[in-house]
Amino acid sequence: RYKNTKATQVQSRVKMLEKIEKIEEPTEDNRTINLMLPQPSRPPLNVASCRNVTKHYGDIEVFNNMDLEIERGQKFGLVGHNGAGKSTLLKMLAGVEPVTSGAVRIGSHVDRAYYAQHQLETLDPENTVFESIQKVSPGWSETEMRTYLGSFMFTGNEIEKFVKILSGGEKARVAMARMLVKPSHLLLLDEPTNHMDILTRNVVETALKQFTGSIVCISHDRHFLNNVTNLTCEVGGGGIRMFEGNYDYYTWKKESESSNKPENKKQRTPSKGKLDYQERKKIQNRLSWIKRRFKSIEKELEKHRAVTLNPENVDDYEKLQKAMETMTVLEAEYLGLMEEQESL
């Protein structure tokens, strides 16, 4: 029998739904958008290098006689624990951080561009989006600038927005757009996809894959590193170590090396007691679970990413929104697990 309590619950739900702010169906963000980067001229083979570079911050040694070669077309992903020196290396290559000794050399007629989160603060808050790009694109027609800004999902009246009212993600898009206006032989990117929504990340990722110059980047986005980079540079212990592949190759190589050294485990003695052993075992089990979860998240991300990129879904707002919301949750979990993994 139908109960009054059930009717009351239904009416309560209806009132709640009526109070929820309705979201208008997007007309631009679910389109297939392409970003064509201005491609640089052919640079010399040796784009940049570090020669016997030592870097200290007071008594803290970050690098000790470190050598690095960056050649034409190479795309590096910098990896390492927090504080290992990844951002410092990028800054030294960009020329914004001096070396303690040694030398950073940039190839003849090589132009470099540096992107980091602090660039969001360097934007003039009193400029519009259009004016921010106009300042760094002399000679461009209004149509060219509008088309270029459309690649970063600034369309129609959005280009007249003032920087001071933009969200963090929108500011990141403007900063990235400003940096990429001028053709550069070497892009130095520190967390380039931070604050960006899924669609913008896909656009930037695709553009950087097609980019003919060299790239050195830091990113916690494993998918980004796998798709954009072809070399991995592990930073730590005062130096670097090169791996001839993307992030997946790097993790496979490290795991292979660990599994091939069982004798190191035998050298350990249980002298610290049962409690220490249990703690180590607990950490090892947690690390194993994190690795399995990484693979599971990556599969789920690929599935939902395929939904957002499928032209058949271009008008299915609910499906796109659900996929993007799920990806945001998964990526947040992924980043959290990466930080936990580094701390263990």
N, C-alpha and C positions, 0 to 999 in steps of 0.2 A: 504494500500500500504506500502511496505517495505521502511523505511526511512534510509537515510545515518546516521542520529544521532544514530539510533538503532545499526547499524553496528559498528559505532565508539565505542559505549558502550560495545558491545560484545568483540571487539578487545582489549579494555582497560582491561576488566576482564581477558582475556586470558593472557595478559602480566603480570598482577598482580599475577595470579596463577603460572606463570612460575618463578616468583621471590621468591615465597614462598619455604622455605627449606623443602624438602621432608623428611618425618619421616619414618625410616625403621620399618617394622613390627617387634615387639618384639618376641624373640624366647624363653624367659625364664619367664618373669614376668606374663604371662597369664596362667602359668601352675598351677595345684593344688599342693600346697607345704605344707608339714606337718613338724611341729617342735615338736620333742619329748624332753621335758626337762628332764635332769637328776633328778630323783626323790630322795628325802632325805630319810634317815632312820626314823623309827617311833620315834617322839619326845615325851617328857613328856606331860601330859594333859595341864599344864600351860606353854605356850610358852614364854610369856612375860607379864609384868605388870608395872603399874605406881602406886606408893603408896604416897598419900598426896603430889603430885608434885606441886610445885609453881615455876613459871618462870617469871622473870622480865627482861625487857630491859630498864635499867635506871629506870625512873619513870613509865614506861608503864608495866602494869600487863597483862600477856598473860594467865597464868593459876594460879588458887588459890586452893590449896589442892585438886587437881584433881586425881581421881582414875580410872584406866582402867585395864581390864583383857583381854588378848588375848589367846585363847585356840586352841588346835590342830584342824586344818582343817577350822578354821574361816577365812573368807575373808572380810575385812572391806573396805568400801569406806568412806573416810573423806570428809565431805561437810561443807560449811560455807562461809560467805562473805569474800572478800579479806581482809587479815590482821587479820583474826580471830584466827590464830595460827595453821593452818593445817600443813604447812611445818615445823614449829617449833616442833610440836608433832612428826612428822616423823623423824626429825633430832635427837631428844632426844632418840627415840627408837633405832635409828641407832648408838647412842653413839658418834655422831659428834657435839652435842650441849649439854652443861652441864645444869643441873637443878639448880635453885636457892636454893631450899630446897626440901626435900622428896627424893624418890629413884625410879629409873627405874631398874627393875630386869629382867634378861634374864634367862630362864630355863636352867637346867643342860644339858650340851652337845648340846645346841641349837645353830646352825649356822645361822647367818642372813646376808642378802645381801641388799645393799642400792643403788638405782638408782635415779639420779636426773640430771637435764640438765647440771650442771657444770661438770659432768663426761666427756662430749664431749671435754672439754678443757684439761682434764688430759691425753687424748690419745697422745702417742708419734708421732708427725707428720712425723718423719723419718722412722717409721715402716710401713711395708705393712699390709694389712688387715690380711693376713695369719700369719705374725709375731705377730700381736697384740693378736691373739687367742692362738698362740703357747706359748706365755709367761705365760699364765694362765691355760694351759691344759697339764701339765707334764704327760708323759706316753701315750698320745694319738698318734696314728699312723697318717701318712699324710692322709690316706683314711678317717679316722674318722673325722679329722679336715675339710677336704674338704666337707664331707657329712654334717657336722654340719653347716658350713658356707653357704652351699647350701640352708639350711633351712631359712637363712636370706637373700636369693637371691643374694649371692656372688658366682658366678660360673665361671668356665673357668679362663681366664686371669684376671678377676676382683679381684681375691684374691691377685694379685700382685700389685694392686694399692697402692700408698702411701697414708697414712692418710691425709697428707697435701693437697691433691688435691680432697678429697672427698667432696661431698655436705653435707649440714646439716643433711639431711635424712639418708645418708649413714653412717655418723659418729654416728648417733643415733642407727643405726642397729649394728654397731661394739661395741658400749658401752653396749648395751643390751646383745649382744652375749657374751661379756666378763663376765658380771655379772652372766649370767645364766649357765656358764660352770660348776661351782662347785655346787653340790646339797646343797641347803639351806633349813632350816626348816621354815624360816621367810623371806619373800620378802617385802621390804619397797620401794614403787615405787612412785615417784613424777612426774606426767604427763608422763607416760611411752610411750604414743602413739604420743607425740608431734614430728613433723617433719617427721613422717612416712607416707608413701603412703598407700592407701587403702588396697592393698594386704598384705603388711607387718603387718598392724594393725590386719587384720583378722587372720593371722598366729599366732601372739603373743597372741591375745585374746583367740583363741582356745587352745593354749598351757597352758595358765594360768587357763583356765576353768578345764583342765585335771590335773593341778598341785595338788599334794596331801598335800602339806604343807599349811602354813598360809600366808595370804597376808594382808598388810595394804597399801592402795593406795589413791592418790589424782589424780583426772582426771576431765576435763571439758567435756569429751566424755561420754554423757549420755548412749549411746548404750553400751559402754565398761563397765560402772559401772553395768548396768542391767544384763549383761551376765556373768560377772566375780565375782561380790561380792554377799554375802548372808547376810551381815549386813551393816547398815549405821550408822556412828558416826558423829553427828552434833557437830561442834566445835564453841564455841563462849561464850561470857560473862564470861570468866575465867574458863570455865569448858567444859564438854562434855555431850551429851545425846544420848543414844543408841536407835536404831530402828531395830526391828527384821525382816529385809527384805532388798531388793535391793533399788535402787534409785527411781523406780516407786512406791514402797511401801512407801518410805519416803515422797514423794511429796503427795501421796494420804492421808497419815496420817496427814500431816501438813494442808492440805486443809480441811480435816474432822474436825480437831480441830478448825480451824478458823470459819467454818460454824456453829459449835456448840456453838459459843460464841457471839450471836447477842447483848447480853446485854452490851458488851463493847462499841459497836458503839453508843448505846443510851446514854451512860455516857458523850459522847462528846457534847460540846455546840457550837453553831454557832457564838460564840462571836468574832471570828477572822474575821468575815465578809464574804460577798458573794464571794469575790475574792479568799480567801483561800479555800472555799468550791469547787469552780469551778476548782481550781488547783488540789485538792485532787481527785475530780471526774475524771479529765483528766488523772491523774496517774493511777487510778484504772482501767479506760477503757483501757489504754495502757497495763497494766499488764494482763488484761483478754485477750487482743488480742495476747500478747506474748505467753500465755499458749496455746491458740488455734493454733498458728503458730507452736509451738513446736510439737504438735501432728501431724500436717500436714507434717512437715519436716521429722519426724520419719517414717511416712508411706512411704514417697517418698524415704528415705534412704533405707528402707527395700526392696522396690521394685527394686532399682538399685543394692543393695548389692546382691540380689538374681541373678541378671544378671551376676555379676562378679564371682559368685560361681557356676554357672550352667556349668557342664562339656560340654554341647552341644555348648557353646559359646567359647570354648577354642581357636578355630581358627578364630573367627570373631573379628578381631582386631578393626574395626571401631565401632562395637557395644560395646566392652569392653572399648575402649577409651572414647566414649561418656558417658557411665555409670559412669566411674571414674571421668571424668571432672565435671559431674553434681553433684556427691557426694561431690567433693571438694568444689564446690560453696555452696551447702546446709550446709555442716559442718561449713564453714566459717560464714555463716549467723547464724547458731545455736549458735556458740561461741559468736558472737557479741550480740545476743539477751540475752544470759546468763549474759554477763557483764552488759548490760543495765538493766536487771531485778535486779541484785544485787545492782545497783546504785540507783534504784527508792525507 
